[in-house]
Amino acid sequence: MADAVRWRDAMHRALYGESGFFVREADRQPVTGTFRTSVHASPLFATAVLRLLTSVDEALERPDPLEVVDVGAGTGDLLRRVALLAPTYLRRRLRLRAVELAPAPGDLPEDIDWREDLPGPASVTGVVWATEWLDNVPLDIAEVCADGDLRYLLVDPASGAESPGGPLNSADATWARFWWPPAGLPPGARVELGTDRDGSWAAAVRCLDRGLALTVDYGHLAPQRPRLGTLTGFRSGREVDPVPDGSCDLTAHVAFDAVRAAGEAVARRPARLTTQADALRALGLDAARPHRSLAAEDPAGYVHALSAASQAAELVDPAGLGGHLWLLQPVRLPATALPLGLRPA
């Protein structure tokens, strides 16, 4: 396959190139209607994130401005909802920034700053969050050979057909030995190399002077690394073969222990890793169904409460969105600033 390239390069072009999945050169419009994330599933997610934001604001003694940076912002939905829900005392101090490679949507509110690049080092006082961003950061994939060594997998962008490539470079080989060691893996097992994702998260944490960095995504830890990897394609909400031709989303789960270590090295203090279900409960989300007696006393209130409980249940379902992992990295922020259940040990 003369046109075969490493997966990282193929993913980058397929997702973010001029004719990539997230940006269509023909109309320069972001892809919409494709994803169902926690942000889109319920406004309760934004309410929970706002509670976290207000906790950080209080710990920082209500700075003016309080900066909120959304990395991989999509169409800016989470920033929009938080801005609408924020109380006046907080809203007037918020400085909102979306970091996204796709162009800004036409209906973007004027008070949301849209950039392609992260803010500079130690320039943010507030919160940097990234929901379902790292799973789309392009990565290389290696395969375990018959002799136990790892070699890059190459892919034909047009067909998705794979072929063996060369040996790993020093950085990727070091990462694999520590975080996803091939020893004991059978020939044909795959290793999704997280070097670039670790670097991306470290860069996001490095933006903060004081505050909190938060990333939310599907992921795994060393004892549960999937032998065949997690690279998947999605189109119109359906799982498809991961062909890097720009026709589908390409996503792979995040090695959260490696990402955590990268952020802690920057912040020089421990982070907290937990599930979305536990994080949202710590932020006050209640998925309990209302008592049936409410239906007779207040029918409209019962329907509203039942709808809220249904939305909350989807957000904390361990087989779905509740299976996301939350990584919270304080930077020059007291651990007590975070709600109980979200504080680093």
C-alpha positions in Angstrom: 0.0 0.0 0.0 2.0 2.9 -1.3 -0.4 5.5 0.3 -0.3 3.9 3.7 0.6 6.2 6.6 0.8 6.0 10.4 -2.6 6.2 12.1 -1.8 9.5 13.8 -1.3 11.3 10.5 -4.3 9.6 9.0 -6.6 10.5 11.9 -5.5 14.1 11.9 -6.3 14.6 8.2 -9.5 12.6 8.5 -10.8 14.6 11.4 -9.3 18.1 11.1 -8.0 18.5 7.5 -9.7 20.7 5.1 -12.1 18.0 4.0 -12.1 16.3 7.4 -15.0 15.0 9.4 -15.3 18.0 11.8 -14.7 20.6 9.1 -16.2 20.4 5.6 -14.3 22.5 3.1 -17.4 22.7 0.9 -19.5 24.7 3.4 -17.1 25.4 6.3 -19.7 24.2 8.7 -19.1 22.0 11.8 -20.7 18.6 11.6 -23.9 18.6 13.7 -26.5 16.2 14.7 -24.0 13.4 15.0 -23.1 13.1 18.6 -25.0 12.5 21.9 -22.7 13.6 24.6 -23.4 14.4 28.3 -23.7 18.0 27.3 -26.5 17.2 24.8 -28.2 14.6 26.9 -29.4 16.9 29.6 -29.0 20.5 30.9 -28.4 18.8 34.3 -24.8 18.2 33.2 -24.2 21.9 32.7 -25.9 22.5 36.1 -23.5 20.1 37.8 -20.5 21.7 36.0 -21.7 25.1 37.1 -21.7 23.9 40.8 -18.1 22.9 40.3 -17.3 26.2 38.7 -18.8 28.2 41.6 -16.8 26.1 44.1 -13.6 27.1 42.3 -14.7 30.7 42.1 -15.2 30.9 45.8 -11.8 29.3 46.5 -10.2 31.8 44.2 -12.0 34.6 46.1 -14.2 35.6 43.2 -11.5 36.9 40.7 -12.5 39.3 38.0 -12.4 37.9 35.4 -13.0 34.3 36.1 -11.9 32.5 33.0 -13.5 29.4 31.6 -11.7 27.6 28.7 -13.5 24.8 26.9 -11.0 22.7 24.9 -12.6 20.8 22.1 -15.7 23.0 22.4 -17.6 21.6 19.5 -20.3 24.2 18.8 -19.8 25.8 22.3 -22.9 24.2 23.8 -21.5 23.7 27.3 -20.2 27.3 27.5 -23.6 28.6 26.3 -25.5 26.7 28.9 -23.3 27.6 31.8 -23.5 31.3 30.8 -27.3 31.1 30.7 -27.5 29.3 34.1 -24.8 31.4 35.9 -26.1 33.7 38.6 -25.7 37.4 37.9 -22.8 37.9 40.4 -20.8 35.2 38.5 -22.0 35.8 35.0 -20.7 39.4 34.8 -17.2 38.2 35.7 -17.1 35.2 33.3 -14.6 35.3 30.4 -15.5 32.5 28.1 -13.1 31.0 25.6 -13.7 28.1 23.2 -10.7 26.2 21.8 -11.7 24.4 18.6 -10.1 23.7 15.2 -13.5 23.8 13.4 -14.8 27.3 12.5 -17.1 29.1 14.9 -20.8 28.5 14.4 -22.7 31.3 12.9 -24.9 31.7 16.0 -22.1 32.0 18.4 -22.8 34.5 21.2 -20.5 37.5 21.0 -19.1 37.0 24.5 -17.6 33.7 23.6 -14.1 34.0 22.3 -13.3 31.4 19.6 -9.7 30.3 19.1 -7.8 27.4 17.6 -5.0 27.5 20.1 -4.8 27.0 23.9 -4.1 30.1 26.0 -0.5 30.7 27.0 1.2 29.1 30.0 0.0 30.2 33.4 -2.3 32.8 31.8 -5.7 31.5 33.1 -7.3 32.0 36.5 -10.4 29.8 36.6 -11.3 26.5 34.9 -10.0 24.7 31.9 -12.3 21.8 30.9 -12.3 19.3 28.1 -15.3 17.0 27.6 -14.8 14.2 25.1 -11.8 15.9 23.7 -8.9 13.6 24.3 -10.6 10.6 22.6 -10.3 12.6 19.4 -6.7 13.6 19.8 -5.0 11.6 17.0 -2.7 8.8 18.1 -0.5 6.1 16.6 -1.3 2.4 16.9 1.3 -0.3 17.3 1.0 -4.1 16.9 2.8 -6.8 18.8 4.9 -8.8 16.3 5.7 -12.5 16.5 9.0 -11.7 18.3 7.2 -9.6 20.9 8.4 -6.3 19.6 6.1 -3.4 18.7 5.9 -1.9 15.3 3.7 0.9 14.0 0.6 0.0 12.1 0.1 1.8 8.8 -3.3 2.5 7.3 -4.6 3.2 3.8 -6.7 6.4 4.3 -9.1 5.4 1.5 -9.9 1.9 2.5 -8.8 1.5 6.2 -6.6 -1.5 5.2 -3.7 -1.9 7.6 -0.1 -3.0 7.1 3.0 -3.3 9.4 5.3 -0.3 9.6 8.6 0.4 11.2 9.8 0.1 14.9 8.6 2.7 17.4 10.6 5.8 18.0 12.2 6.4 21.4 9.3 8.4 22.9 6.6 5.9 21.9 8.7 2.9 22.9 9.3 4.4 26.4 5.6 5.2 26.8 4.6 1.7 25.7 7.0 0.0 28.1 5.7 1.9 31.0 2.0 2.3 30.3 1.0 -0.5 27.9 3.9 -3.1 28.0 3.8 -5.7 25.2 5.2 -8.4 27.5 2.7 -11.1 27.8 0.5 -9.8 24.9 -0.1 -12.2 22.0 1.0 -11.4 18.5 -1.5 -9.2 16.8 -2.5 -7.4 20.0 -2.7 -3.6 19.6 -1.3 -0.8 21.6 -2.8 2.7 21.3 0.1 5.0 22.0 -0.8 7.9 24.3 2.2 10.1 23.9 0.5 12.9 22.1 -2.6 12.7 24.4 -0.4 13.0 27.5 1.2 16.0 25.9 -2.1 17.6 25.0 -3.4 17.3 28.5 -0.2 18.6 30.0 -0.5 21.6 27.7 -4.1 22.2 28.9 -3.0 22.1 32.6 -0.1 24.3 31.9 -2.5 27.1 30.8 -3.6 27.6 34.4 -2.0 30.0 36.8 -4.6 29.1 39.5 -7.7 27.0 39.2 -8.9 23.6 38.0 -8.4 21.5 34.9 -11.1 18.9 34.2 -11.3 16.3 31.4 -14.1 13.9 30.9 -14.0 10.9 28.5 -14.2 7.2 28.1 -11.0 5.5 29.2 -9.2 2.7 30.8 -6.4 2.0 33.3 -3.4 -0.3 33.1 -5.0 -3.5 34.5 -7.8 -3.3 31.9 -6.0 -2.4 28.7 -8.0 -3.8 25.8 -5.9 -6.3 23.8 -7.4 -5.2 20.4 -7.6 -1.5 21.3 -10.6 0.7 21.2 -10.3 2.6 17.9 -13.8 3.1 16.5 -15.7 5.0 13.8 -19.0 6.7 14.3 -21.4 8.2 11.7 -24.8 9.6 12.4 -24.8 8.0 15.8 -23.9 4.6 14.6 -20.7 2.6 15.0 -18.9 2.0 11.7 -15.5 0.7 10.6 -12.8 3.2 11.5 -11.8 4.2 7.9 -9.8 7.5 8.0 -11.3 9.0 4.8 -13.1 11.9 6.5 -16.5 10.3 6.3 -16.8 9.4 10.0 -15.7 10.3 13.5 -12.6 8.4 14.8 -12.3 7.9 18.5 -10.2 5.8 20.9 -10.5 5.5 24.6 -8.0 7.4 26.8 -5.3 5.8 28.9 -6.3 7.9 32.0 -3.5 6.8 34.3 -0.9 8.0 31.8 -2.8 11.3 31.2 -3.1 11.8 35.0 0.6 11.4 35.5 1.3 14.0 32.8 -1.0 16.6 34.4 0.3 15.9 37.9 3.9 16.5 36.6 2.9 19.9 35.4 0.8 20.9 38.4 3.1 19.2 41.0 0.2 18.1 43.0 -2.2 15.1 43.0 -5.3 14.9 40.8 -8.6 13.0 41.4 -9.8 10.3 39.0 -13.4 9.1 39.4 -16.3 8.0 37.4 -18.9 10.4 36.0 -21.6 8.7 38.1 -19.7 9.4 41.3 -18.7 12.9 40.2 -22.2 14.0 39.4 -23.6 12.5 42.6 -20.9 14.5 44.5 -22.2 17.6 42.7 -25.8 17.0 43.8 -27.3 15.1 40.9 -30.2 13.0 42.0 -31.4 10.2 39.7 -34.1 8.9 42.1 -37.6 8.7 40.7 -40.2 10.9 42.4 -42.7 9.2 44.6 -46.0 8.3 42.9 -48.0 10.3 45.4 -46.7 13.4 43.8 -48.6 12.5 40.6 -51.9 13.0 42.5 -50.8 16.1 44.4 -49.0 17.9 41.6 -49.3 16.2 38.2 -47.2 18.8 36.3 -44.6 18.7 39.0 -44.5 14.9 38.9 -44.0 14.9 35.1 -41.2 17.5 35.5 -39.5 15.5 38.3 -39.8 12.3 36.4 -38.2 13.8 33.3 -35.3 15.2 35.4 -34.8 11.8 37.0 -34.8 10.1 33.6 -32.2 12.5 32.3 -30.1 12.1 35.5 -30.3 8.4 35.2 -28.8 8.5 31.7 -26.0 10.7 32.9 -25.0 8.3 35.6 -25.7 5.0 33.9 -22.4 3.0 34.2 -23.1 1.2 31.0 -23.4 4.6 29.1 -22.4 8.1 29.9 -21.9 7.4 33.6 -19.0 5.2 32.5 -17.0 8.2 31.6 -14.0 9.0 33.8 -13.5 12.4 35.3 -10.0 13.7 35.9 -9.8 16.8 38.1 -6.4 18.5 38.4 -6.1 21.4 40.8 -3.4 24.0 40.1 -2.5 26.2 43.1 -6.0 25.5 44.4 -6.8 24.2 47.9 -8.1 20.6 47.9 -10.9 21.8 50.1 -12.1 24.0 47.3 -13.7 20.9 45.6 -16.8 19.2 46.9 -16.4 16.1 49.0 -16.0 13.1 46.8 -14.0 15.1 44.2 -11.0 16.1 46.4 -7.6 14.5 45.7 -6.6 11.9 48.3 
